[in-house]
Amino acid sequence: MANRTAICTATLGALFALVDLASIGQAVAAEAATQTPIIRVAASEATSRFVPLGIGKSVAIDLPADIKDVLVADPKVANAVIRSSRRVYIIGVAVGQTNIFFFDADGRQIAGFDIAVKRDLNGVRNAIKQTIPGADIHVEGVGDGVMLSGSAASQAESQQAYDLAARLVGDGIKVVNGIAVRGRDQVMLKVTVAEVRRDVIKQLGIDLSGQFTITHQGAEILRIIGRSRVNTLVSGGTGSGKTTLLNCLTRFIDHDERIITCEDAAELQLQQPHVVRLETRPPNLEGEGQVTMRDLVRNCLRMRPERIIVGEVRGPEAFDLLQAMNTGHDGSMGTLHANNPREALSRLESMITMGGFSLPSRTIREMICASVDVVVQAARLRDGSRKITHITEVMGMEGDVIVTQDIFLYDMEGEDAKGNISGRHRSTGIGHPRFWDRARYYGEEKRLAAALDAADAANEAMRA
C-alpha cells in the first residue's frame, strides 16, 4: 500500500512538473513576442545614432560600459529610464527632437542618440478606413500636425474623417482637411465638362455666333504655353472669365503630372487623374482653426507637386508661389485682379510688400522676372463679351523696370447697330518668344513656329 502511494505521488509530481514547464515556456514565448526593440551599442561606436520613436513608444539600449550620468536635452520630448547599469529604456513623450547622451564614471561619453519623436498615425488611418470604408483618404504627418488628403463621396464623409482625426489627435487645430468631395464633383461634372468645352470653343476659337474671340494661331500658342510648362498668370477684372480661362489652360497639362490646387472655394475642374485639391478654411467662433491660402501654398510644397495652381492670388501667398515657380515647379499657374499685364506685375509686387517681407523693390522685381514667364489678360467689354486682350511675356529687367513683350493683342475697331463691339486679334510680329527654348524641350518648337508664321501671314492679309 505504501509503495502504491509513493508511485502515485511521484507520478503526480512529474505531471505537475510538466505542466509548470509548459506554462513557463508559453510565458517566455509571449514575453519574447512582445518585448521592446533592443539597440546594442558596440564599444567602438563614437558617433550619435538616429532613433525614431512614436509617442508612448519605447526602445531598449544595451550599452558597452556601466552608466554613471545621463543627459537629456529636452525631457519634454523623450525620457531615459535606467533599468540596470548597462540597460536603458528611452520613451517618447511628445512630438519633437532631442538628444540623449550617456557617460561613464570617468565622464567619458559612452553613447549618444538623436531622438525624433513623431506622431503614430496608424491608429488614425485604421480608424478612418474602418469607419469610412469607401473613401480614399490619405493621412500624412506634417510636423506636429496631420494633413488629410484624397477624396470622399460626400461632404459628410469628409467632415466625419476630420472629426475622427481631430478626436484621435486631441486637437482639431492640428488637423488640416484637404479632402476633395467626389459627390459634389460628380453632380457638377456633366455640366462642368460641357461648360469647359464650350468655353474652349468660345475663348480659344470661334464662339457660337461666329465671331472670333481669339485666332486659331493665338489658341495654338496658348496650348503650347500650357503644354510646355510655362509659368503663367491669368489677369483680369471681376467677371472677366479668369477662372474659366485658367480651366481652359489646365486642359493642356499632361495626365501623368501631379497637380495640387489651392483655392478659397472649389471652382477649378481639372480632368487629370493626379489632382490634390486644397481649400482654405475660415476661423471658428473662437477665432481658431483658420487655414489661409499661404498655409495651403506652403504645405503643398511638401506634397511633391509638379504643378501648383492657385485659384486667386490676393495676399502674401504671392511670395510663396513665386518661390515655388522658381524652384522646380515649372508650369504653375494662378489668377489675380488687374487691368493689364503691367499692372498685374505691379500688383504682384505690392502683395509681396504688404505681406511684411522687407525686401528691396529691385529684389522683388528680379524674383518676378525669374518666376513669371507669361501673363494672359482677360477682359469683359462693355457689351458683355469676354475677350483675351493680351498674351504678354516677361522679358527681364532694364535698370529697375520690368520689361514685357506683347505676342498677341486685341484691337477694338468699332461696334455694330446692336451695340456689339467688333475687333480682331493680331500678332505683334514676334518671331522668337522668350519661351522658345522651353517649347523646343517639350517638342513643340515646330508648332510654335508654324503658329507664329501663320499669325504673321494673317496680319499681312489684313493689311492688304
Residue pairs with C-beta under 8 A, 6 or more apart in sequence:
36 58
36 59
36 60
36 89
37 59
37 60
38 59
38 60
38 61
38 62
39 49
39 51
39 59
39 60
39 61
39 62
40 62
41 49
41 61
41 62
41 63
41 64
41 110
41 111
42 64
43 64
43 65
45 111
47 112
48 99
48 112
48 113
48 114
49 111
49 112
49 113
49 114
50 113
50 114
50 116
51 59
51 90
51 113
51 114
51 115
51 116
52 116
52 117
52 118
53 59
53 78
53 90
53 91
53 92
53 115
53 116
53 117
53 118
54 92
54 117
54 118
54 119
54 120
55 92
55 93
55 94
55 95
55 117
55 118
55 119
55 120
56 91
56 92
56 120
57 91
57 92
57 120
58 89
58 90
58 91
58 92
59 89
59 90
60 83
60 87
60 88
60 89
61 87
61 88
61 89
61 90
61 102
61 111
61 113
62 86
62 87
63 86
63 87
63 88
63 102
63 110
63 111
64 86
64 110
64 111
65 86
65 104
65 110
66 85
66 86
66 104
66 105
67 82
67 85
67 86
67 88
67 102
67 103
67 104
67 110
68 103
68 104
68 105
68 107
69 102
69 103
69 107
70 80
70 82
70 88
70 100
70 101
70 102
70 103
71 99
71 100
71 101
71 102
71 103
72 78
72 79
72 80
72 98
72 99
72 100
73 98
73 99
73 100
74 96
74 97
74 98
75 93
75 98
76 93
76 94
76 96
77 92
77 93
77 94
77 95
77 96
77 97
77 98
77 115
77 117
78 90
78 91
78 92
78 93
78 98
78 100
78 115
78 117
79 90
79 91
79 93
80 88
80 89
80 90
80 91
80 100
81 88
81 89
81 90
81 91
82 88
83 89
88 102
90 100
90 113
90 115
92 115
92 117
93 117
94 117
95 117
95 118
95 119
95 143
95 144
96 117
96 144
97 114
97 115
97 116
97 117
98 115
98 117
99 112
99 113
99 114
99 115
100 112
100 113
100 115
101 109
101 111
101 112
101 113
102 109
102 110
102 111
102 112
103 109
103 110
104 110
118 141
119 141
119 144
119 146
119 169
121 139
121 140
121 141
121 146
123 168
124 139
124 146
124 164
124 165
124 168
124 169
125 139
127 164
127 168
128 135
128 137
128 139
128 161
128 164
128 165
131 160
131 161
131 164
132 152
132 157
132 160
132 161
134 153
134 157
135 150
135 151
135 152
135 153
135 157
135 161
135 179
136 150
136 151
136 152
137 148
137 149
137 150
137 151
137 152
137 161
137 179
138 148
138 149
138 150
139 146
139 147
139 148
139 165
140 146
140 147
140 149
140 303
141 147
142 176
142 299
142 302
144 174
145 174
145 175
145 176
146 165
146 169
146 174
146 175
146 176
147 176
147 178
147 299
147 303
148 161
148 162
148 165
148 175
148 176
148 177
148 178
148 179
149 178
149 179
149 276
149 278
149 303
150 179
150 180
151 179
151 180
151 181
151 182
152 158
152 161
152 179
152 180
152 181
152 182
152 183
153 181
153 182
153 183
154 181
154 183
154 184
155 181
155 183
155 184
158 177
158 179
158 181
159 177
161 177
161 179
162 172
162 175
162 177
162 179
165 175
166 172
166 174
166 175
169 175
172 289
173 288
173 289
176 291
176 295
176 299
177 281
178 276
178 277
178 278
178 279
178 296
180 266
180 275
180 276
180 277
181 266
184 266
185 269
188 269
189 269
192 269
193 269
193 271
196 244
196 247
196 248
196 251
196 269
199 241
199 244
199 245
199 247
199 248
200 248
200 251
201 207
201 208
202 208
202 213
203 213
203 214
203 241
203 244
203 245
203 248
203 386
203 388
204 213
204 214
204 218
204 219
204 222
204 223
204 248
205 212
205 213
205 214
205 216
205 219
206 212
206 213
207 213
211 422
212 424
212 425
213 385
213 386
213 387
213 388
214 222
214 387
214 388
214 408
214 410
214 425
215 408
215 425
215 455
215 458
216 454
217 427
217 451
217 452
217 454
217 455
217 458
218 388
218 391
218 408
218 425
218 427
218 455
220 447
220 450
220 451
221 391
221 407
221 408
221 448
221 451
221 452
222 248
222 249
222 252
222 376
222 388
222 391
223 252
224 439
224 444
224 447
224 448
224 451
225 232
225 249
225 252
225 374
225 376
225 435
226 232
226 249
226 250
226 251
226 252
226 253
226 331
227 252
227 253
227 254
227 442
227 444
228 331
228 435
228 438
228 439
228 441
228 442
228 444
229 307
229 330
229 331
229 438
229 442
230 330
230 331
230 373
230 374
230 435
230 438
231 325
231 330
231 331
231 332
231 333
231 371
231 372
231 373
231 374
232 249
232 331
232 332
232 333
232 372
232 373
232 374
232 375
232 376
233 313
233 333
233 334
233 335
233 336
233 344
233 348
233 372
233 374
233 375
233 376
234 242
234 245
234 246
234 249
234 333
234 334
234 335
234 336
234 375
234 376
234 378
235 242
235 335
235 336
235 337
235 338
235 340
235 341
235 343
235 344
235 375
235 376
235 377
235 378
236 242
236 245
236 335
236 337
236 338
236 377
236 378
236 379
236 380
237 337
237 338
237 339
237 379
237 380
238 337
239 380
240 378
240 379
240 380
240 386
241 378
241 380
241 386
242 312
242 335
242 378
243 267
243 268
243 311
243 312
243 335
245 376
245 378
245 388
246 268
246 309
246 311
246 333
246 334
246 335
247 268
247 269
247 270
249 333
249 376
250 259
250 268
250 270
250 272
250 309
250 333
251 271
253 259
253 270
253 272
253 307
253 331
254 272
255 272
255 273
255 274
256 274
257 272
257 274
257 306
257 307
257 331
258 274
258 276
258 304
258 305
258 306
258 307
259 270
259 272
259 274
259 275
259 276
259 305
259 306
259 307
259 308
259 309
260 275
260 276
260 277
260 278
260 300
260 303
260 305
260 307
260 308
260 309
261 268
261 270
261 275
261 276
261 277
261 278
261 308
261 309
261 310
261 311
262 278
262 279
262 280
262 293
262 296
262 297
262 300
262 308
262 309
262 310
262 311
262 317
263 277
263 278
263 279
263 280
263 310
263 311
263 312
264 279
264 280
264 293
264 311
264 312
265 279
265 311
266 277
266 279
267 311
268 277
268 309
268 311
270 309
276 300
276 303
276 305
278 296
278 299
278 300
279 296
280 291
280 292
280 293
280 295
280 296
281 289
281 290
281 291
282 290
283 289
283 290
292 315
292 317
293 310
293 314
293 315
293 317
294 315
294 316
294 317
294 320
294 355
296 317
297 308
297 310
297 317
297 320
297 321
297 324
298 320
300 308
301 308
301 320
301 324
301 329
305 324
305 329
306 329
306 331
307 329
307 330
307 331
307 332
307 333
308 321
308 324
308 325
308 329
308 332
309 332
309 333
309 334
310 317
310 321
310 332
310 333
310 334
310 335
311 334
311 335
312 334
312 335
312 336
312 337
313 321
313 334
313 335
313 336
313 348
313 351
314 336
314 337
314 351
315 351
315 354
315 355
316 351
316 352
316 354
316 355
316 356
316 357
318 336
318 348
318 351
318 352
318 355
319 352
319 355
319 357
321 332
321 334
321 371
322 348
322 352
322 367
322 368
322 371
322 372
323 367
323 371
324 332
325 332
325 371
325 372
326 367
326 370
326 371
336 344
336 347
336 348
336 351
337 347
338 344
338 346
338 347
338 377
339 379
340 377
340 389
340 390
341 375
341 377
341 390
341 392
341 404
341 406
342 402
342 404
344 375
344 377
345 368
345 372
345 375
345 394
345 402
345 404
348 368
348 372
349 361
349 364
349 365
349 368
352 359
352 364
353 359
353 361
353 364
357 364
361 400
362 397
362 400
365 397
365 400
365 402
366 397
368 394
368 402
369 394
369 395
369 396
369 397
369 402
372 394
373 393
373 394
373 434
373 435
373 438
374 391
374 392
374 393
374 394
374 435
375 390
375 392
375 393
375 394
375 404
376 388
376 390
376 391
376 392
377 388
377 389
377 390
377 391
377 392
378 386
378 387
378 388
378 389
379 386
379 387
379 389
380 386
381 387
381 412
381 421
382 421
383 415
383 419
383 420
383 421
385 420
385 421
387 410
387 423
388 408
388 410
388 425
389 409
389 410
390 406
390 408
390 409
390 410
391 406
391 407
391 408
392 404
392 405
392 406
392 407
393 404
393 405
393 407
393 433
393 434
393 435
394 402
394 403
394 404
394 434
395 403
395 404
395 405
395 434
396 402
396 403
397 403
405 428
405 430
405 433
405 434
406 428
406 430
407 427
407 428
407 430
407 433
408 425
408 426
408 427
408 428
408 455
409 425
409 426
409 428
410 423
410 424
410 425
410 426
411 423
411 424
411 425
411 426
412 421
412 422
412 423
413 422
413 423
413 424
414 421
414 422
414 423
415 421
415 422
416 422
424 462
426 455
426 458
426 459
426 462
427 452
427 455
427 456
427 458
427 459
429 456
429 459
430 452
431 452
431 456
433 448
433 452
436 445
436 448
439 445
439 447
439 448
